[in-house]
Amino acid sequence: MKKYLFHFMLLVFIGSSCSKEKSSEIKENLILDYMTAGTWTLGFFTSSNVSVLPEYEGYTFQFNRNGTVNAFKGNETITGTWYGNQDDVSVTAEFPPGSGPILRLNAKWFLYNLTLTSIQARAISNNFFYNIRLVKKP
């Protein structure tokens, strides 16, 4: 797990010793490795500074290497897609219509404050400002 954080921090330094194509591939793989290493829950979720976290109680999220993301709650599984962008350190998620509160996650999320056990991200969608913290399940 520590290797993922270490590798992610190297994103800033990659490029000077590699070709541009190789550097992009390495960065993309680091985002992929980081996001797919474990199952996530939401530690906080605000919509324009108002907590909407209770709507997500019981959900867990699994990002898969094939570009799918699953939202699990009880016996329900909602499958969407995701991809990471190494250039602006973001993740874009897209869930299908009719997915209830999960639709609020359909956005381009800019990642920051990455640790071994959590990720914070922010997005702007439909004139709302969203902030989340994903917490890795033990």
NUKOLZA-115435 format. One record per residue (C-alpha): y, x, z; residue in three letters; residue number from 1. Coordinates in steps of 0.02 Angstrom, whole numbers. Last residue first. Example, Ala and Ser with C-alpha at 12.3 -4.5 7.8 and 13.67 -1.06 7.14 Angstrom:
2
<atom yy="-53" xx="684" zz="357" code="SER" pos="2"/>
<atom yy="-225" xx="615" zz="390" code="ALA" pos="1"/>
***
This chain:
138
<atom yy="-105" xx="-479" zz="302" code="PRO" pos="138"/>
<atom yy="-5" xx="-597" zz="190" code="LYS" pos="137"/>
<atom yy="138" xx="-511" zz="100" code="LYS" pos="136"/>
<atom yy="305" xx="-592" zz="134" code="VAL" pos="135"/>
<atom yy="415" xx="-654" zz="-7" code="LEU" pos="134"/>
<atom yy="596" xx="-670" zz="44" code="ARG" pos="133"/>
<atom yy="701" xx="-791" zz="-54" code="ILE" pos="132"/>
<atom yy="882" xx="-820" zz="-103" code="ASN" pos="131"/>
<atom yy="939" xx="-953" zz="-226" code="TYR" pos="130"/>
<atom yy="1114" xx="-988" zz="-290" code="PHE" pos="129"/>
<atom yy="1124" xx="-1155" zz="-377" code="PHE" pos="128"/>
<atom yy="1222" xx="-1189" zz="-539" code="ASN" pos="127"/>
<atom yy="1063" xx="-1241" zz="-632" code="ASN" pos="126"/>
<atom yy="985" xx="-1073" zz="-592" code="SER" pos="125"/>
<atom yy="1055" xx="-918" zz="-507" code="ILE" pos="124"/>
<atom yy="928" xx="-800" zz="-431" code="ALA" pos="123"/>
<atom yy="902" xx="-688" zz="-282" code="ARG" pos="122"/>
<atom yy="756" xx="-585" zz="-221" code="ALA" pos="121"/>
<atom yy="691" xx="-509" zz="-60" code="GLN" pos="120"/>
<atom yy="523" xx="-426" zz="-58" code="ILE" pos="119"/>
<atom yy="408" xx="-403" zz="91" code="SER" pos="118"/>
<atom yy="265" xx="-305" zz="171" code="THR" pos="117"/>
<atom yy="278" xx="-126" zz="108" code="LEU" pos="116"/>
<atom yy="465" xx="-146" zz="85" code="THR" pos="115"/>
<atom yy="575" xx="-203" zz="-59" code="LEU" pos="114"/>
<atom yy="754" xx="-242" zz="-12" code="ASN" pos="113"/>
<atom yy="800" xx="-300" zz="-188" code="TYR" pos="112"/>
<atom yy="723" xx="-399" zz="-331" code="LEU" pos="111"/>
<atom yy="822" xx="-500" zz="-457" code="PHE" pos="110"/>
<atom yy="732" xx="-664" zz="-487" code="TRP" pos="109"/>
<atom yy="741" xx="-744" zz="-661" code="LYS" pos="108"/>
<atom yy="708" xx="-927" zz="-632" code="ALA" pos="107"/>
<atom yy="577" xx="-1063" zz="-616" code="ASN" pos="106"/>
<atom yy="552" xx="-1053" zz="-427" code="LEU" pos="105"/>
<atom yy="637" xx="-1223" zz="-403" code="ARG" pos="104"/>
<atom yy="494" xx="-1296" zz="-504" code="LEU" pos="103"/>
<atom yy="381" xx="-1261" zz="-355" code="ILE" pos="102"/>
<atom yy="466" xx="-1405" zz="-264" code="PRO" pos="101"/>
<atom yy="366" xx="-1529" zz="-366" code="GLY" pos="100"/>
<atom yy="258" xx="-1457" zz="-506" code="SER" pos="99"/>
<atom yy="290" xx="-1599" zz="-628" code="GLY" pos="98"/>
<atom yy="348" xx="-1484" zz="-766" code="PRO" pos="97"/>
<atom yy="250" xx="-1320" zz="-780" code="PRO" pos="96"/>
<atom yy="291" xx="-1163" zz="-680" code="PHE" pos="95"/>
<atom yy="394" xx="-1017" zz="-748" code="GLU" pos="94"/>
<atom yy="430" xx="-856" zz="-654" code="ALA" pos="93"/>
<atom yy="541" xx="-711" zz="-706" code="THR" pos="92"/>
<atom yy="533" xx="-551" zz="-605" code="VAL" pos="91"/>
<atom yy="675" xx="-427" zz="-596" code="SER" pos="90"/>
<atom yy="706" xx="-241" zz="-578" code="VAL" pos="89"/>
<atom yy="845" xx="-237" zz="-710" code="ASP" pos="88"/>
<atom yy="759" xx="-121" zz="-834" code="ASP" pos="87"/>
<atom yy="584" xx="-142" zz="-765" code="GLN" pos="86"/>
<atom yy="570" xx="-324" zz="-810" code="ASN" pos="85"/>
<atom yy="422" xx="-410" zz="-729" code="GLY" pos="84"/>
<atom yy="330" xx="-558" zz="-800" code="TYR" pos="83"/>
<atom yy="273" xx="-725" zz="-733" code="TRP" pos="82"/>
<atom yy="174" xx="-876" zz="-787" code="THR" pos="81"/>
<atom yy="125" xx="-1037" zz="-700" code="GLY" pos="80"/>
<atom yy="-28" xx="-1108" zz="-616" code="THR" pos="79"/>
<atom yy="-20" xx="-1241" zz="-482" code="ILE" pos="78"/>
<atom yy="-171" xx="-1248" zz="-368" code="THR" pos="77"/>
<atom yy="-201" xx="-1392" zz="-248" code="GLU" pos="76"/>
<atom yy="-344" xx="-1394" zz="-122" code="ASN" pos="75"/>
<atom yy="-230" xx="-1345" zz="23" code="GLY" pos="74"/>
<atom yy="-75" xx="-1267" zz="-52" code="LYS" pos="73"/>
<atom yy="-94" xx="-1129" zz="-182" code="PHE" pos="72"/>
<atom yy="38" xx="-1069" zz="-306" code="ALA" pos="71"/>
<atom yy="-44" xx="-964" zz="-441" code="ASN" pos="70"/>
<atom yy="47" xx="-839" zz="-551" code="VAL" pos="69"/>
<atom yy="-11" xx="-792" zz="-725" code="THR" pos="68"/>
<atom yy="39" xx="-635" zz="-819" code="GLY" pos="67"/>
<atom yy="-136" xx="-561" zz="-840" code="ASN" pos="66"/>
<atom yy="-108" xx="-443" zz="-692" code="ARG" pos="65"/>
<atom yy="-104" xx="-591" zz="-574" code="ASN" pos="64"/>
<atom yy="31" xx="-643" zz="-450" code="PHE" pos="63"/>
<atom yy="-44" xx="-742" zz="-306" code="GLN" pos="62"/>
<atom yy="66" xx="-861" zz="-208" code="PHE" pos="61"/>
<atom yy="37" xx="-952" zz="-44" code="THR" pos="60"/>
<atom yy="105" xx="-1124" zz="-1" code="TYR" pos="59"/>
<atom yy="80" xx="-1201" zz="172" code="GLY" pos="58"/>
<atom yy="264" xx="-1236" zz="205" code="GLU" pos="57"/>
<atom yy="360" xx="-1234" zz="42" code="TYR" pos="56"/>
<atom yy="468" xx="-1389" zz="68" code="GLU" pos="55"/>
<atom yy="507" xx="-1328" zz="245" code="PRO" pos="54"/>
<atom yy="591" xx="-1172" zz="168" code="LEU" pos="53"/>
<atom yy="733" xx="-1269" zz="88" code="VAL" pos="52"/>
<atom yy="866" xx="-1183" zz="193" code="SER" pos="51"/>
<atom yy="1044" xx="-1216" zz="136" code="VAL" pos="50"/>
<atom yy="1146" xx="-1063" zz="82" code="ASN" pos="49"/>
<atom yy="1161" xx="-1120" zz="-100" code="SER" pos="48"/>
<atom yy="973" xx="-1149" zz="-104" code="SER" pos="47"/>
<atom yy="889" xx="-1046" zz="31" code="THR" pos="46"/>
<atom yy="710" xx="-987" zz="46" code="PHE" pos="45"/>
<atom yy="642" xx="-888" zz="190" code="PHE" pos="44"/>
<atom yy="478" xx="-803" zz="234" code="GLY" pos="43"/>
<atom yy="389" xx="-872" zz="81" code="LEU" pos="42"/>
<atom yy="205" xx="-825" zz="67" code="THR" pos="41"/>
<atom yy="124" xx="-688" zz="-38" code="TRP" pos="40"/>
<atom yy="-53" xx="-634" zz="-83" code="THR" pos="39"/>
<atom yy="-95" xx="-454" zz="-119" code="GLY" pos="38"/>
<atom yy="-62" xx="-309" zz="-236" code="ALA" pos="37"/>
<atom yy="-11" xx="-405" zz="-393" code="THR" pos="36"/>
<atom yy="177" xx="-389" zz="-366" code="MET" pos="35"/>
<atom yy="176" xx="-202" zz="-330" code="TYR" pos="34"/>
<atom yy="54" xx="-153" zz="-466" code="ASP" pos="33"/>
<atom yy="147" xx="-254" zz="-600" code="LEU" pos="32"/>
<atom yy="315" xx="-183" zz="-545" code="ILE" pos="31"/>
<atom yy="240" xx="-8" zz="-552" code="LEU" pos="30"/>
<atom yy="158" xx="-42" zz="-721" code="ASN" pos="29"/>
<atom yy="326" xx="-91" zz="-795" code="GLU" pos="28"/>
<atom yy="404" xx="68" zz="-729" code="LYS" pos="27"/>
<atom yy="266" xx="177" zz="-804" code="ILE" pos="26"/>
<atom yy="276" xx="87" zz="-973" code="GLU" pos="25"/>
<atom yy="465" xx="103" zz="-977" code="SER" pos="24"/>
<atom yy="455" xx="290" zz="-940" code="SER" pos="23"/>
<atom yy="322" xx="315" zz="-1076" code="LYS" pos="22"/>
<atom yy="432" xx="229" zz="-1205" code="GLU" pos="21"/>
<atom yy="589" xx="325" zz="-1154" code="LYS" pos="20"/>
<atom yy="497" xx="491" zz="-1160" code="SER" pos="19"/>
<atom yy="461" xx="568" zz="-993" code="CYS" pos="18"/>
<atom yy="540" xx="702" zz="-881" code="SER" pos="17"/>
<atom yy="712" xx="624" zz="-858" code="SER" pos="16"/>
<atom yy="641" xx="450" zz="-866" code="GLY" pos="15"/>
<atom yy="576" xx="418" zz="-694" code="ILE" pos="14"/>
<atom yy="694" xx="454" zz="-550" code="PHE" pos="13"/>
<atom yy="758" xx="280" zz="-515" code="VAL" pos="12"/>
<atom yy="586" xx="203" zz="-531" code="LEU" pos="11"/>
<atom yy="521" xx="327" zz="-402" code="LEU" pos="10"/>
<atom yy="557" xx="201" zz="-265" code="MET" pos="9"/>
<atom yy="425" xx="88" zz="-341" code="PHE" pos="8"/>
<atom yy="299" xx="228" zz="-336" code="HIS" pos="7"/>
<atom yy="332" xx="259" zz="-151" code="PHE" pos="6"/>
<atom yy="323" xx="72" zz="-116" code="LEU" pos="5"/>
<atom yy="159" xx="58" zz="-211" code="TYR" pos="4"/>
<atom yy="87" xx="214" zz="-129" code="LYS" pos="3"/>
<atom yy="120" xx="141" zz="42" code="LYS" pos="2"/>
<atom yy="0" xx="0" zz="0" code="MET" pos="1"/>
***
